[in-house]
Every structure is written in structure tokens, then in C-alpha cells.
Amino acid sequence: MKRINLFIKLCGFLMIAIFPLLASGCSSSENQSMMKESAPDGYNLDDLNNYGEWVHVTPYGDCWHPYVVSDWMPFNNGYWVDADAGWTWISYEPFGWIVYHYGYWYDDSSYGWVWIPSDNEWSPARVDWIDYDDFIGWAPLPPPGVVYGAPWESRATRYWEVVRKNDFDSEDVGNYRVKNPLRNTMEGREVSYTSPTRKDIETSTGRSINQIKIRREDVKIHKKELTRINLPPAEVSKVDKYAPAITEKVLIPRGKYYELLRQTGKERISR
């Protein structure tokens, strides 16, 4: 009889120890399922689901929030190429083929940068441009009604990637970002809100800029058709050179994200 009672007690202790782990596993599975279901039609993709979550942001509705380090911003991890469609952003991030060529970006006070899907056509880069002094700058295209200040204004600095013109054609161009790009008002140079010309960059860098031929293909996901670019081998090699480090140092894969949630006991990890 004593052995039976001891066996029952041991079973009880084991259940108490195992139950939190089982509950955690179920919670993680449920969260992954719910997040996939919340993705807007046509955007339930592994490239988005594995590196971010769908959250509701008023007044924009369902937006995609990437799992990234705190100082991350869009259009930072990649480089520019001159293609037939104009200056085209080549991203080192697995989700770049979608979020940098469609939709809008918004810097939300709770989540940080979120991507807002839209029905706009494919674009070589969804950015605003600025060209002034010896600088070229670009900012993630905000939703209608949202306007950024100039990059030399302190409150607007975080929205803009600004580099010197002679660095514009560099690989991993975000490493050349000028954090406090002041404007030289003494010389009275005009400010242009258009993308730079190839000739302007060639003059600034002293290097010739080759136009890259990029093939685009249609990808049908559910009822939605998206365009994906296929890079030539030389450009694929550049992406492969930097992508592993970006994935390791900048992005947080979904599995690791949920492990952090389990360890902290939080519903989500705020930035």
C-alpha cells in the first residue's frame, strides 16, 4: 500500500514539473498558428511569418512587425543597383523582396517599424529621396498623410538613411550612414527630392556605374500575385556574402523569438 501511495505521489510531482513545459509548447504552437491566420490575404508567407508577426496598428489595420534588434530600420541592410526600372534596392534580408517593393512603413510608438501592405504595384524601392550638399538620403515611404522632416532636423534623423555621394554605390551601404547629416546653408545649394542620376553618382565617386539587368517573375500566393526579382549571379554572390551575418546579428528567427517569450513570460518582446 505504501508503495502505491509513493507511486501516486511521484506521478503527481512529475505532472507538476512537466505541465508548464507542455503549456509553454502549446502556447507557442497556438501563437504561431494565430499569427499565420492573421496575415492579410496573399501575405501568409514563410519569409514573413518566420521573421515577424502580424499586429493591429490603428488606423492602418494588420501590419507586419519584424523580429529585429532595437536599432534596426528598413532599407539599411542592402545596397543600390542601377537597373532598368531605376535605382533598385537589393536586400540582404529574406523578407526584402516583399516589404521593400510593396506597401508602406510606419514607425509605431509601441512596436517600432511596421510594414503596411497595400495594393500598389511593384516598385524598385518604396522610398522617399533627398539630394543635398554632398549627401544622398532615402527614407521608407510612409503611409499617406505622414510626412517626415528633413534629415538634418533632429526629430527626423531616425527616419533617414543618409550617406555621402561617394559611398552611395557601396555594398552594405548602411555601414556608411551619416548619423548627423547637417546641411551647409552657407553655399545655398538647392535641395532635390528626387533620386540621384547615374551621372551624378559617377561624378561623385569617380567610378562608372553599370546598369544591372534584373529579371522579374510573377509569384502567385493564394489569390494575390506578387513580383519577385531574380538577380544575376554576380549580385547573388554579393547577397550571399552578407546575408548570414545579417540573419545572425540583426534578425530574430521565430523559434528563438518564442523561446525568449517563454523565458520572460511576456506576450511579446517590445523594442
Beta strands, then each sheet from edge to edge (+ up, - down):
strand 1: 52-57
strand 2: 61-66
strand 3: 78-83
strand 4: 86-91
strand 5: 104-108
strand 6: 112-116
strand 7: 127-132
strand 8: 135-140
strand 9: 161-164
strand 10: 211-212
strand 11: 215-221
strand 12: 224-230
sheet 1: 1+ 2-
sheet 2: 4+ 3- 10-
sheet 3: 5+ 6-
sheet 4: 7+ 8- 9+
sheet 5: 11+ 12-
end
